Amino acid sequence: MITQLAHLPTTKYALALHTTTPELGLVISNFADDTRANVWNLGRDVSSFIHQYLIDLIKPQTWTDLAFIAVAKGPGGFTGSRIGVVTARTLGQQLEIPVFAVSTLAAVAWTELEKNQQSEDVMAVEMPAQRGQVFGAIYQPAADHLGITALLADTVFTPEAWQETLANWHTEYQLIKATSGLAATVTSILELAYLDWQQGKRPDWSEALPYYGQHPVDV
């Protein structure tokens, strides 16, 4: 069966945010002839500058030109993940538009998939977590390349447990180590959200929640 996809009117745009690392990634697009993206290394100043960078990026468009918002929900830094999701939720609520919360690891997998154009690859993605642990997930492309499916949802592992999971995995896979430059995958955050939007999904802003995976401090 061929999936009928909706298309964004060229007068409408979508916005994506990535704040799960010390870098800020932003992209706005109408998915036709206008896409603007940038990454800034702001360190601990993301919360101080995110609103100004958003305003600057959106011009000459306005907030009312947005059809939906996408945000990297984590895993990643506790404070950064929270800043991005709270910002997206606030905008979604005020503008009354959908908010898509997308896994950081799914965006890494999608970026690799788009780079290699290997539509059938299963991808295991790992990322360092706090206290010597590892975030891990396993993804494969959805049917007709219309998104990505989690075969193993984002989970925090000990390194030994993650290696055991991979050793016992039942299919071949490509291992991707997400260690740097993650904010640049903000375009993949937007693309994955747009694929869901095209298929009729319209998540309410209240459904967008950060994924921390770990407590920020030992308890």
C-alpha positions in Angstrom: 0.0 0.0 0.0 1.4 3.4 -0.9 1.2 5.9 1.9 -0.4 9.2 0.9 1.7 12.0 2.4 0.6 15.5 3.2 2.7 18.4 2.1 3.5 21.6 4.0 2.2 24.8 2.2 5.2 26.7 1.0 4.0 29.7 3.0 4.4 27.6 6.2 7.6 26.6 8.0 8.7 24.2 10.6 11.3 24.8 13.3 13.7 22.4 15.1 15.9 22.8 18.2 18.8 20.7 19.5 20.1 21.7 22.9 21.1 18.3 24.4 24.9 19.2 24.3 26.8 22.4 24.9 26.0 23.4 21.3 22.8 24.9 20.1 21.4 23.7 16.8 18.5 25.4 15.0 16.9 24.9 11.7 13.8 26.4 10.0 12.5 25.1 6.7 9.4 25.2 4.4 10.7 21.9 2.8 10.6 23.5 -0.6 13.1 26.2 -1.4 14.0 27.7 1.9 16.0 26.0 4.7 18.2 27.9 7.2 20.3 26.1 9.8 23.1 26.9 12.1 25.0 25.6 15.1 26.6 27.7 17.9 28.9 26.5 20.7 27.4 28.3 23.6 28.5 26.1 26.5 26.5 27.0 29.7 25.0 30.1 28.0 22.4 28.2 25.9 19.6 29.3 28.2 20.7 33.0 28.0 20.9 33.2 24.2 18.5 30.6 22.8 15.6 33.0 22.4 17.7 35.7 20.6 19.1 33.1 18.2 15.6 31.8 17.5 14.4 35.3 16.7 17.3 36.0 14.4 17.0 32.7 12.6 13.2 33.0 12.0 13.4 36.4 10.3 11.9 37.4 7.9 9.3 34.8 8.9 7.3 35.2 12.0 6.1 32.9 14.8 2.7 32.6 13.1 4.3 31.1 10.0 5.2 28.0 11.9 3.2 24.8 11.3 5.0 22.6 13.8 8.1 22.5 16.1 10.5 19.6 16.6 13.0 19.2 19.4 15.7 16.8 20.4 14.4 15.3 23.7 17.6 13.5 24.7 19.4 11.5 25.8 22.0 14.2 26.5 22.8 16.7 29.2 20.1 17.1 31.8 19.9 20.9 31.7 20.3 21.3 28.0 17.7 18.7 27.2 15.3 20.4 29.6 15.9 23.8 28.0 15.1 22.7 24.5 12.0 20.7 25.4 10.6 23.5 27.7 11.2 26.1 24.9 9.5 23.9 22.3 6.6 23.2 24.6 6.1 26.9 25.4 6.1 27.8 21.7 3.8 25.0 20.8 1.3 25.9 23.5 1.3 29.6 22.7 1.1 29.1 18.9 -1.3 26.1 19.2 0.8 23.9 16.9 2.1 20.4 17.2 5.4 19.6 19.0 7.5 16.5 18.0 10.0 15.3 20.6 12.6 13.2 18.7 15.3 11.0 20.2 18.9 12.3 20.0 20.0 8.8 19.1 17.3 8.4 16.4 18.6 11.6 14.8 22.1 10.3 14.8 20.9 7.1 13.1 18.9 9.0 10.5 21.9 11.2 9.7 24.0 8.2 9.1 21.2 6.6 7.0 20.9 9.6 4.8 24.7 9.9 4.4 25.1 6.3 3.3 21.8 5.8 1.6 21.7 2.2 2.9 18.0 1.9 3.3 18.0 -1.5 4.9 20.8 -1.1 7.5 20.0 -1.8 11.2 21.9 0.8 13.2 23.1 0.4 16.8 23.8 3.9 18.3 25.8 4.4 21.5 26.6 7.6 23.3 28.6 8.2 26.6 26.4 8.7 29.7 27.3 9.9 33.1 29.2 7.8 35.7 30.8 5.6 33.1 27.5 4.3 31.6 26.3 4.2 28.0 23.1 5.3 26.2 22.2 2.7 23.6 19.5 2.1 21.0 19.0 0.1 17.9 17.0 1.4 14.9 16.0 0.4 11.4 14.5 2.4 8.6 10.7 2.3 8.5 8.9 1.0 5.4 9.5 3.1 2.3 12.1 5.0 4.2 9.3 7.1 5.8 11.1 7.5 9.2 12.9 5.2 11.5 11.7 2.5 13.9 13.2 1.6 17.3 14.0 -2.1 17.6 15.5 -1.4 21.0 14.4 1.9 22.6 16.8 4.4 24.1 18.2 2.8 27.3 21.0 3.5 29.7 23.4 0.5 30.1 26.6 -0.4 31.9 29.3 -0.8 29.2 29.2 -4.6 29.9 25.5 -4.9 29.5 25.5 -2.9 26.3 28.3 -5.1 24.8 26.3 -8.2 25.9 23.2 -6.8 24.2 25.1 -6.2 20.9 26.8 -9.6 21.1 23.4 -11.3 21.4 21.6 -9.2 18.8 19.9 -11.4 16.3 20.7 -9.5 13.1 23.7 -7.7 11.5 24.0 -4.1 12.4 26.1 -1.0 11.9 27.5 0.4 15.1 27.5 4.2 15.3 29.3 6.0 18.2 27.7 9.4 18.9 30.5 11.4 20.5 30.5 14.9 19.0 28.8 17.3 16.7 25.4 16.1 17.7 23.7 19.6 17.4 24.3 19.4 13.6 21.8 16.5 13.5 19.1 19.1 14.2 18.2 18.8 10.5 17.5 15.1 11.0 15.3 16.0 14.0 13.3 18.2 11.6 13.2 15.6 8.9 12.0 12.9 11.2 9.3 15.1 12.6 8.2 16.1 9.1 7.8 12.5 8.0 5.5 12.0 11.0 3.7 15.2 10.2 3.2 14.1 6.6 1.6 10.9 7.9 -1.0 12.8 9.8 0.6 12.8 13.3 -0.1 16.0 15.3 1.2 15.5 18.8 0.1 18.1 21.4 2.8 20.2 23.0 2.0 18.5 26.4 3.2 15.2 25.0 6.8 16.5 24.4 8.8 15.3 27.4 12.6 15.1 27.9 14.3 11.8 28.1 17.1 11.9 30.7 17.8 8.2 31.2 19.7 9.0 34.4 19.2 11.1 37.5 21.4 14.2 37.2 23.1 13.3 40.5 23.6 10.0 42.5 20.8 9.3 44.9 
